[in-house]
Amino acid sequence: MELVERIEMNPERLNGKPVIRGTRITVELILKKMAEGAEITDLLESYPHLEKADIQAVLNYAARTHADEEFVRPTGT
């Protein structure tokens, strides 16, 4: 299974936010926890029904989502 296939969006669940397939755990939640310093092992302990491939799928999804975006540097920086 390709990593991105582990991510789903359903407009009838959580307002269509991307989640790990079969859960209500959002991509956003996992990314926030990792930004706060959580390691993959921490996440797997906190959410024992997840697999390492689910966390990798979140990162892959985030990378693909931003791959083609243009970023504008704020003025004054």
C-alpha positions in Angstrom: 0.0 0.0 0.0 1.4 3.4 -1.0 1.9 5.6 2.1 -0.5 8.3 0.9 -3.3 5.7 0.6 -3.3 5.6 4.4 -4.6 9.2 4.4 -8.3 9.9 3.7 -10.6 12.9 3.5 -14.3 12.6 4.0 -16.4 15.8 3.9 -18.8 14.2 6.3 -16.1 13.6 9.0 -14.2 16.3 10.8 -15.1 18.8 8.1 -13.1 16.9 5.5 -9.8 17.3 7.3 -7.2 14.6 6.2 -7.1 11.8 8.7 -5.2 8.5 9.1 -7.5 6.0 7.4 -9.9 4.3 9.7 -9.3 6.8 12.5 -10.3 10.3 13.6 -6.6 11.2 14.0 -5.9 14.1 11.8 -2.7 14.8 9.8 -2.7 18.2 11.6 -2.6 16.6 15.1 0.3 14.3 14.2 2.3 17.2 12.6 1.6 19.4 15.6 2.8 16.8 18.0 6.0 16.2 16.0 6.6 20.0 15.8 6.3 20.0 19.6 9.1 17.4 19.7 7.2 14.1 19.7 9.2 11.2 18.2 7.6 8.5 16.1 8.0 6.1 19.0 6.2 8.5 21.3 3.3 8.7 18.9 3.1 4.9 18.5 3.0 4.6 22.3 0.2 7.2 22.6 -1.8 5.7 19.7 -1.0 2.0 19.8 -3.4 1.2 16.9 -1.2 3.3 14.6 1.7 1.8 12.6 5.0 3.5 11.7 3.8 3.6 8.1 0.8 5.7 9.2 3.2 8.4 10.6 5.4 8.2 7.5 2.2 8.7 5.4 1.4 11.8 7.4 4.8 13.2 6.6 4.6 12.1 3.0 1.2 13.7 2.6 2.4 17.0 4.1 5.4 17.1 1.8 3.3 16.4 -1.3 0.7 18.9 -0.2 3.3 21.7 -0.1 5.5 20.5 -3.0 4.0 22.7 -5.6 3.1 25.7 -3.5 4.7 29.1 -4.1 5.9 30.8 -1.0 6.2 34.6 -0.8 8.8 36.0 1.6 7.1 38.5 4.0 8.4 42.1 3.5 11.0 43.2 5.9 12.8 39.8 6.2 
